[in-house]
Amino acid sequence: MDVTWDYTNQREYVRRISEGMPPVIISAVVTGGHQKSENPAMPVTAEEQADAAAEVFAAGATIIHIHARQAGDPTQASHEADRYREINDLMRAKAPQILVDNSQGIADLTTEGSDFVGTAHHYKSAPIEAGPDIMAFNPGPMTFRGGAAYTGGGSGPSKVTLATFDDSERTAHRLRERGIKPQVFLYHPGHLDILDYLIQRDALDKPYFLQLVFGQQSGINTSMDSFLYMVRNLPEDSLFQTCALGLEEIQVNVMAMLLGGHVRTGLEDCIHYQRGELARSNAQMVERIARIANDLGRGVAAIDETRRMLGIDK
């Protein structure tokens, strides 16, 4: 069974509805920018993240995506390779088969001597050295207003995260050298141009593992029109996964599963199971997605199927 195709070709879609689509790859995103004060189930220590890895794998996720927290202060993010390596080792001890997906970090970039107003950052790739199976990276700039990017505002300063064409190409080549599968995050249509550049520069291997992100500040919104626009403009040989921030997560993920895509879910993207109800765990979020995937006739990808579809060797 082909794992990629022209997702918007109507005849192809009808044929695949009849014959069956590939099973859904589920990524669990267990820790993001939220704190335990917002949802006590949020895993923030290395041990809690390792326990979450075992739980989400049992629930149907074959990929775990994490953001590291500092050992001495788990309310603060860590971008150090050693910290990621420690967490990766613990997760693999608890869930030996799960694919580990580390997130590209963000580090301060000085604006001294510039007329830029605000706080600038650049993407940092230290987690590459921690030996993940997959690494998520952002190919271009984004801007955030106030506090956490997940909440749509706050009292902090506006921020910009920076990545140039050259930064992204260097990151992609470093990942290839280390045998790490890149997952390119696309937040808006402009990032599609950078993706095309990386493909033209032979910086990415097929299938292209793409994360379509909806509802992020300065990114594309969660409407069906936005969803279809992004999917219609994907390059050939793309295997896409979707996520949305907040309660829109489930609607966007269902759209992806209907069209042949794959999904991610977890407390990084939404701390609520439904409106007014906090999620009890990351595993609860994965269980819901797995149930929907089965009800839609897609089924859930096992670890060997996930590796085969992504081209990741054991």
C-alpha positions as CSV (number, residue, x, y, z in Angstrom):
1,M,0.0,0.0,0.0
2,D,1.3,3.4,-1.0
3,V,1.9,5.7,2.0
4,T,1.8,9.0,0.1
5,W,-0.3,10.1,-2.8
6,D,-2.0,13.2,-4.2
7,Y,-4.3,13.8,-1.2
8,T,-6.6,16.1,-3.1
9,N,-7.1,14.0,-6.3
10,Q,-10.8,13.1,-6.1
11,R,-10.6,9.9,-8.0
12,E,-7.7,8.7,-6.0
13,Y,-9.5,9.6,-2.8
14,V,-12.6,7.6,-3.7
15,R,-10.4,4.6,-4.7
16,R,-8.6,4.8,-1.4
17,I,-11.8,5.1,0.6
18,S,-12.9,1.8,-1.1
19,E,-9.6,0.0,-0.9
20,G,-8.4,1.4,2.4
21,M,-5.8,4.0,3.6
22,P,-2.7,3.4,5.5
23,P,-3.0,3.2,9.3
24,V,-2.7,6.4,11.3
25,I,0.6,7.3,12.9
26,I,0.0,8.8,16.3
27,S,2.5,11.1,17.9
28,A,2.1,11.9,21.5
29,V,3.3,15.4,22.5
30,V,3.5,15.0,26.3
31,T,5.2,18.2,27.5
32,G,5.0,21.7,26.1
33,G,4.9,25.2,27.5
34,H,2.1,24.6,30.0
35,Q,2.7,24.1,33.8
36,K,1.4,21.8,36.4
37,S,-0.5,24.7,37.8
38,E,-2.6,24.6,34.6
39,N,-3.0,20.8,34.5
40,P,-1.5,18.7,37.3
41,A,-1.2,15.8,34.8
42,M,1.5,17.6,32.9
43,P,4.8,15.5,33.0
44,V,7.7,17.9,33.6
45,T,10.4,15.8,35.2
46,A,12.5,13.2,33.2
47,E,10.9,10.4,35.2
48,E,7.4,11.6,34.5
49,Q,8.1,11.9,30.8
50,A,9.5,8.4,30.8
51,D,6.4,7.1,32.5
52,A,4.3,9.0,29.9
53,A,6.3,7.3,27.1
54,A,5.3,3.9,28.3
55,E,1.6,4.9,28.8
56,V,1.2,6.6,25.4
57,F,2.9,3.7,23.6
58,A,0.5,1.2,25.3
59,A,-2.4,3.5,24.2
60,G,-1.3,3.5,20.5
61,A,1.3,6.2,20.0
62,T,4.5,5.1,18.2
63,I,6.2,8.5,18.4
64,I,6.8,10.6,21.5
65,H,7.6,14.3,21.0
66,I,9.1,16.1,24.0
67,H,10.4,19.4,25.2
68,A,13.0,19.1,28.0
69,R,12.7,20.9,31.3
70,Q,15.6,21.8,33.6
71,A,16.5,19.2,36.2
72,G,16.8,21.8,38.9
73,D,13.7,23.8,37.9
74,P,11.2,21.8,35.9
75,T,9.1,25.0,35.3
76,Q,11.9,26.2,32.9
77,A,12.8,24.8,29.5
78,S,16.2,23.2,28.8
79,H,17.9,23.3,25.4
80,E,20.9,21.3,26.5
81,A,21.9,18.1,24.7
82,D,22.9,16.4,27.9
83,R,19.4,16.9,29.4
84,Y,17.7,15.6,26.3
85,R,20.0,12.6,26.2
86,E,19.1,11.8,29.9
87,I,15.4,12.0,29.1
88,N,15.7,10.0,25.9
89,D,17.6,7.2,27.8
90,L,14.9,7.1,30.5
91,M,12.1,7.0,27.9
92,R,13.8,4.2,25.9
93,A,14.2,2.2,29.1
94,K,10.5,2.5,29.9
95,A,9.3,2.2,26.3
96,P,12.1,0.5,24.2
97,Q,10.1,0.5,20.9
98,I,8.8,4.0,20.8
99,L,10.4,6.5,18.4
100,V,11.9,9.5,20.2
101,D,11.2,12.9,18.6
102,N,13.2,15.8,20.1
103,S,12.2,19.4,19.6
104,Q,14.5,22.0,18.3
105,G,15.2,24.5,21.0
106,I,15.1,28.2,21.0
107,A,17.9,30.4,22.3
108,D,18.4,34.1,22.8
109,L,19.8,36.2,19.9
110,T,21.2,39.5,20.8
111,T,19.7,42.6,19.2
112,E,22.5,45.0,20.3
113,G,23.1,47.5,17.5
114,S,19.8,46.8,15.8
115,D,16.7,49.0,15.5
116,F,14.6,45.8,16.0
117,V,12.1,46.4,18.8
118,G,11.4,43.5,21.0
119,T,13.1,40.2,22.0
120,A,14.6,38.1,19.2
121,H,15.5,34.4,19.4
122,H,17.1,31.9,17.0
123,Y,16.4,28.2,16.8
124,K,18.9,26.0,18.4
125,S,19.8,22.4,17.3
126,A,21.7,21.1,20.4
127,P,19.1,18.3,20.8
128,I,20.6,16.7,17.6
129,E,23.5,15.6,19.8
130,A,21.1,13.7,22.1
131,G,20.5,11.0,19.5
132,P,16.7,11.1,18.8
133,D,15.1,9.0,16.1
134,I,13.2,12.1,14.8
135,M,13.8,15.8,15.2
136,A,11.2,18.4,14.7
137,F,12.6,21.6,13.3
138,N,11.1,24.9,12.2
139,P,12.3,26.1,8.8
140,G,11.4,29.8,9.1
141,P,10.6,32.7,11.4
142,M,7.6,33.1,13.6
143,T,6.4,35.9,15.9
144,F,4.6,35.6,19.2
145,R,2.8,38.2,21.2
146,G,3.2,38.4,25.0
147,G,3.4,35.2,27.0
148,A,3.3,31.6,26.0
149,A,2.7,30.9,22.3
150,Y,0.0,28.5,23.3
151,T,-2.3,31.0,25.0
152,G,-2.5,33.8,22.4
153,G,-1.1,36.5,24.7
154,G,0.2,37.5,28.0
155,S,2.1,40.2,29.8
156,G,5.6,39.4,28.4
157,P,7.3,41.1,25.5
158,S,6.6,40.3,21.9
159,K,9.1,37.8,20.5
160,V,10.5,36.7,17.2
161,T,12.0,33.3,16.5
162,L,14.5,33.3,13.6
163,A,15.7,30.7,11.1
164,T,17.2,31.5,7.7
165,F,17.2,29.3,4.6
166,D,20.8,28.5,5.3
167,D,20.0,27.6,8.9
168,S,17.4,25.1,7.8
169,E,19.6,23.6,5.2
170,R,22.4,23.1,7.6
171,T,20.1,21.5,10.2
172,A,18.7,19.1,7.5
173,H,22.1,18.0,6.5
174,R,23.2,17.5,10.1
175,L,20.2,15.3,10.7
176,R,20.9,13.2,7.6
177,E,24.6,12.7,8.7
178,R,23.4,11.4,12.1
179,G,20.6,9.2,10.6
180,I,17.9,11.2,12.2
181,K,14.6,11.7,10.4
182,P,13.7,15.4,10.1
183,Q,10.1,16.4,10.7
184,V,9.6,19.8,9.1
185,F,7.0,22.0,10.8
186,L,4.9,24.2,8.6
187,Y,3.0,27.0,10.3
188,H,1.9,29.0,7.3
189,P,2.1,29.0,3.5
190,G,5.4,30.9,3.5
191,H,7.1,27.9,5.1
192,L,6.1,25.9,2.0
193,D,8.5,28.0,0.0
194,I,11.3,27.1,2.4
195,L,10.3,23.4,2.2
196,D,10.6,23.6,-1.6
197,Y,14.0,25.1,-1.3
198,L,15.2,22.3,1.0
199,I,13.9,19.7,-1.5
200,Q,15.6,21.5,-4.4
201,R,18.8,21.5,-2.4
202,D,18.5,17.8,-1.8
203,A,18.5,18.4,1.9
204,L,15.5,16.0,2.6
205,D,14.9,12.4,1.9
206,K,11.6,10.9,0.8
207,P,9.1,10.6,2.2
208,Y,9.1,14.1,3.5
209,F,7.7,14.0,7.1
210,L,5.8,17.2,7.5
211,Q,3.9,18.6,10.5
212,L,1.1,21.0,9.6
213,V,0.5,23.3,12.6
214,F,-2.8,25.2,12.9
215,G,-3.8,27.9,15.3
216,Q,-0.4,29.1,16.3
217,Q,0.2,32.8,16.7
218,S,1.3,34.3,13.4
219,G,0.5,31.0,11.8
220,I,-2.4,29.8,9.7
221,N,-5.8,29.4,11.4
222,T,-7.8,26.2,12.0
223,S,-10.5,26.6,9.3
224,M,-11.2,23.8,6.8
225,D,-10.2,26.2,4.0
226,S,-6.8,26.7,5.6
227,F,-6.4,23.0,6.1
228,L,-7.2,22.2,2.5
229,Y,-4.9,25.0,1.2
230,M,-1.9,23.6,3.1
231,V,-2.6,20.0,2.0
232,R,-3.2,21.0,-1.7
233,N,0.2,22.7,-1.8
234,L,2.3,19.9,-0.3
235,P,5.0,18.5,-2.6
236,E,4.9,15.0,-3.9
237,D,6.1,12.2,-1.6
238,S,4.9,14.1,1.5
239,L,3.6,12.2,4.5
240,F,1.8,14.8,6.6
241,Q,0.8,15.0,10.2
242,T,-1.4,17.6,11.7
243,C,-1.8,19.4,15.0
244,A,-3.8,22.3,16.3
245,L,-3.5,24.2,19.5
246,G,-6.3,24.2,22.0
247,L,-9.7,22.7,21.7
248,E,-9.5,22.8,17.9
249,E,-7.0,19.9,18.0
250,I,-9.6,17.2,17.7
251,Q,-11.4,18.7,14.7
252,V,-8.1,19.2,12.8
253,N,-7.0,15.7,13.6
254,V,-10.2,14.2,12.3
255,M,-9.8,16.2,9.1
256,A,-6.3,14.8,8.7
257,M,-7.5,11.2,9.3
258,L,-10.3,11.6,6.8
259,L,-7.9,12.8,4.1
260,G,-5.2,10.2,4.7
261,G,-2.9,12.1,7.0
262,H,-1.6,11.4,10.4
263,V,-1.9,13.1,13.8
264,R,-0.4,14.2,17.0
265,T,-2.1,14.7,20.3
266,G,-1.2,15.4,23.9
267,L,-0.9,17.9,26.7
268,E,1.5,20.1,24.8
269,D,-1.2,21.1,22.3
270,C,-4.3,21.0,24.6
271,I,-4.5,20.6,28.4
272,H,-8.3,20.0,28.1
273,Y,-10.0,16.8,27.1
274,Q,-13.1,18.8,26.2
275,R,-14.4,22.2,27.0
276,G,-14.3,22.7,30.8
277,E,-12.7,19.3,31.5
278,L,-9.0,18.9,32.0
279,A,-7.3,15.9,30.4
280,R,-6.4,13.2,32.9
281,S,-3.3,12.2,31.1
282,N,-1.6,12.1,27.7
283,A,-2.6,8.5,27.4
284,Q,-6.3,9.5,27.6
285,M,-5.7,11.9,24.6
286,V,-4.0,9.1,22.6
287,E,-6.8,6.6,23.4
288,R,-9.4,9.0,22.0
289,I,-7.5,9.4,18.7
290,A,-6.9,5.7,18.4
291,R,-10.6,5.0,18.9
292,I,-11.6,7.5,16.2
293,A,-8.9,6.1,13.8
294,N,-10.4,2.7,14.2
295,D,-14.0,3.9,13.9
296,L,-13.0,5.6,10.6
297,G,-11.6,2.4,9.3
298,R,-8.0,3.6,9.2
299,G,-6.7,1.7,12.2
300,V,-3.6,2.7,14.2
301,A,-0.1,2.2,12.9
302,A,2.0,-0.3,14.9
303,I,5.7,0.5,15.5
304,D,7.0,-1.6,12.5
305,E,4.4,0.1,10.2
306,T,5.4,3.5,11.4
307,R,9.1,2.8,10.8
308,R,8.3,1.5,7.3
309,M,6.1,4.4,6.3
310,L,8.7,7.0,7.5
311,G,11.7,5.0,6.2
312,I,13.3,4.8,9.6
313,D,15.5,1.7,10.0
314,K,15.7,-0.2,13.3
